[in-house]
């Protein structure tokens, strides 16, 4: 059985998810700054994670991003 890398997410995706979830009162730009990366890159990484897991992890609003209700079950 061949395992494709695209089927899995990297640990960095998990690190990004945790950073955004923990800073739920911050904008995505502020979290990206804390992670020393550009905001568009962070947003894309989070969208990639949602796509790979086939689940909505965040509710996106104009100025903020907050964890979707499913994440509260994991806490």
Steps between C-alpha positions, in 0.01 A plus 500: 500500500644832395471791744477842345634798687195704403281271712662621821551835659827622638556581865532864399131495406421389853726771643323764289158370601591509870642853472181632341271310739688625806491861378131508419470872579777593256482556129661251264760767419602526866535124531701488177730767639554293817587201279739717293316437176283689255123504559410360154733204558343423838149525357592262217658249740182500711282452191726214389458334840120533480506352151716205603290427807175570314364702793439868569733605782447875500227756451648773286378856542615819334757597762530189718514125492366290784485128565189328370277338761648157424830612653336566836430126529873430478580720799 
